[in-house]
């Protein structure tokens, strides 16, 4: 983590690219989590990477 902070207001606009379900923010791991898809999308330098190829399976 580089110190750039994720703007939590983005959660209102972002949805899971797979299921279109809501996401939750994991501040400790710097990820957006889709429980519906069982995937976690990384946040790098404050920018969510919403690519399935970059996601981690839960």
Buried (B, 14 or more C-beta within 10 A) or exposed (E): EEEEEBEEEBBEEBBBBBBEEBBEBEEEEBBBBBBBBEBBBBBEEBEBBBEEEEBEEE
